[in-house]
C-alpha cells in the first residue's frame, strides 16, 4: 500500500512538473475564436468564482469572432475580482517554448476602454515547492481608440525578465530565463505601465483579442492592423507607372484616330 501511495504522488507530480506538458505549445498554435471557444482563456485568482465576468467570445458586425475581456477597475479603493486587465491560459499554451521555437507571441488587440492600456506578456512555471514567474521587460502601449492593432511580444532574454517565488520568498529574485520558458504552466497577458510584475494595474476597460499565435521571429512591436478598416490598403502608383499608363492612353487615342480616318 505504501508503494501505491508513492506511485500516486509521483504520478501527480509528473502532471504538474515542467516537462509534463512540453508538447502542448507548438509552432502552428492559433487561437482565432472562430469556433466560439475561448480556448481556455480566463481570469485567475479570486475571479475564478465569478463566471459572469469571465472572458467571452463575441462577434463583430462583419462576422469576425474574437475574445472580449472586461476589467472592472474594482470597488472604491481599487479592489475586487476582475479589477485588473489580466487574463491567463493554463491549457493550450503550456509546454517548452524553446523546443517549440517560440520567438514571439503575436495577437491582434483593440482597446475599447477610455484609457490607454500597457500590455505585457508573462509566464508561470510551477514545481512542487516553488512558483517561478516571468514578464515582459517593456510594455506595448495600446491606444484607447477602438482600432485593431497587431501586437508582437518578443520571447527572449532581452525582452523577458524572470522572477523567483515560493511560500517563504515571493516573487522578486531573478532566476534563469531558460528555466522559465522550458516548462511553462501558464501564459498570461496583463496591463501594466509601472507594474512590470505579475498582477498588473487596476483599470476599468474592455479589450478585444484575436488571432493569438506563435511566431519564430523575435519581434517586439505594435502597428495598426488591416482589420481596423476592413479595406484593402491603398498603394501609391509610382511615377514610372503613371508614365506607362499615359503612353498606353496615347497609343489608344492615335489608333482610334487612324481607324476613324480609314472609314471616312
N, C-alpha and C positions, 0 to 999 in steps of 0.2 A: 504493500500500500504506500509506503514511503517513497518507493521508486516511482510509483504512478504520480504522486503529488509533484515530485521533482520534474517529471516529464511534462506535466501540465504547466508548471511555472516556466519551463524552458520554451514551451510552445507559445505561450502568450508573450514572453519576452521577445521572441522572434517576430511576432506580429507588430511589435512597437519599436523594433530596432531600426537602425539607419538603413540596413541593407535589404530589409524585407520588401520594400516597395520600389526597388531600384529599377524595375522595368516599366513603371507606370508612365512617367513623363517620357515623351518621345518627340522626334523632330517634326512629325506630322500633326501634332496635337492642335486642335482648333475648337474653341467654344464660340459658335456663331448664333446660338439660341434659336435657330430656325425651327427646331423640333419642339419649341416651347418648354424645353427642360432648362433648369437653372444650372445644370452640370455640377451641382454640389456647392455653389457659391452661397454663402450665408454670413450672418453676423456671428461674432463669437461672444464668449463671456456670458454676462448676465442677460444678453439679448436672446439667447437660445430659447428661453422660456416664453418668448413673445412672438408667436408665429405671424401676427398681424403686421409686424414691422420688418419681416424678413425680405431680402431682395426678391424681386419677381420679374417675370418676362412680360413685356408689353409690346405693342405693335405700333409702328409709325403709320402715318397716313398713306405712305407708299407701299405698305405691306411688310416692310422690314421689321423683324423682331430683334429685340435687344434686352439686356438686363437693366432694370431700373433699381437703383439703390437710394434709399432715403435716410437721411440722418436728421435727428430732431433738435440737436443743439442742447438738449437737456432742460430740466426744470431751472428756475432761478438758482443761480449758483453753479450751473453747468454740470448737472449730473443726470443719470438715468440711462436705461438700456437704449442702445441705438443713437446715443447723443453724438458719436463721432462718425465721420465718413471713413469707416474701416470695414472691410469685408474679406472673408477668408475662404479657402478651399482646402479640404482635407481628403479629397478623393482622387480626382483625375490628375492633380498636379504634384503628387508625391513622387519621390524617387531620386535618382542620381543625375543631377543636372550636368555634371562633367561628361559622363559617358553618353548622355543624350545629345551632347553638342549644343547646349543652350548658350548662345552668345548674348541674346537679349529676349525679353518678353515684351511682345507688342500687343497693342489693343487700340480700338477706337473709343474715344470718350467724348461726351458732351456735358457741359455743366449747365444745368437748368435752374441753379440757385441764384441768389442775389450777390454772392461774394465769390471771388476767385478761389480756386482750390489749388493746393500744392501737393501733387500726387507723388507718392513713393511706392516702391515695391519692397516686400520683405519676406523673410522665411522664418520658420521654426523647425528645429531639428531636436527631437526628444530621444533621450535614453532613459533607462530606469531611474537614475538618480539625478539627472541634470536636464535642464532646458537650455538650448542654445538658440540664439536669435541673430538675425542679420537684417539690414535695411539699406535702402539707397542713401548714399552719402549726400546727394543733392536731389532736389525736387524738380518736377516739371510743372510749371505754372499753367493751369487750365483756366482760361478766361470765362467769366460768367456771361456768355453771350448766346448760349443755346446752340452753338455750332459744333459739328463733329470735328475732332482733331485726331490725327494719327500720332499715337504715343509709343515711344520705344524706350524701354528701361534696360540699360546695359547691365549684364551679369558678369562682372569680372572684379579683380582685386582693387582696381582703381575706383569703381563706382559702388561697390557693396562693402559696408563695414560690418564685421561680425561682432557679437557680444556674447558674454557667458552668463548663465543664470542657474541658480539652484535654490533650494529652500533656505540655505544658510547665507548665500551670497547672490543677490539678484541683479543680474542683467547688464552690468557695465564693464566687465573686464574683457578686453579684446581676446579673441582666440582665432584659430586658423580658418581662413576662408574656404579651403578645400574640404574641411570637415563639415562646414555649413552646407555647401551645395552638394556634398557627396551622399546625403541621406535626408532630403527634405521631407518632413511630415506635413507641413502646412505652408501654403503660399498665400500671401495677402497683399492687398492694396490699401494704402491709407493716406489721408490728407494731413500734412504737417509742414508748415513753413519753418517753424522753430523746433517742432517735435520730431527729431531725427529718429528717435527710438519707437518702440512697438505701437503704442496705442494711438498716437495722432492727437489732433486738436479737435475740440468740440465745435460743431458748426451745424446750422440748420440749412440743409441743401438737398437737392435732388440731382443724381448723377446717372447718365446713360452710359452703358458699357457694352461694347460689341467686338466680335472677332478677336478674342484673346487667343494668342498663338505664340508658337516658338519660332525664333529666327536664329540661324547660326552666326549672323553678323553681330558684332559687338557695337551697339549703337545707342547713344543717349540723345534723344531728340523729340521735338514736338512740331507738328506742322498742320495747317488747315487741311481737312480731308475733302476729297471729291464728294463724299456723302453729304456734305453741308448744303450743297446746292442741288445735287442730283443731275446736274448738267454736264455735258462734255466740255472739257477745258478748251477755251479758245486759244489757238496758237497763232501768233502774228505771222503773216506771209512775208518771207524775205524779199528784199528789193529785186533780186535776180529773178525770182518767180513772177513778180509783177511785170518785169520787162518781157519775160517769156509769154505771159498771158496777153500783154499788149500786142506783141508781134503776131500771135495767133489771130487776134481780132482783126489786125490789119490785113493779113493774108486772106481771111474770110471775106473782108469787105471788097478787096480787089477781085477775088474770084467771083463774087456776086455781080460786080460791075461788068466784068467781061462776059458773063453769061447773059446779062441783060442786053448788051450790045450785039451779041450773036443772034438773038431772036428778034431784033428790030430791023 
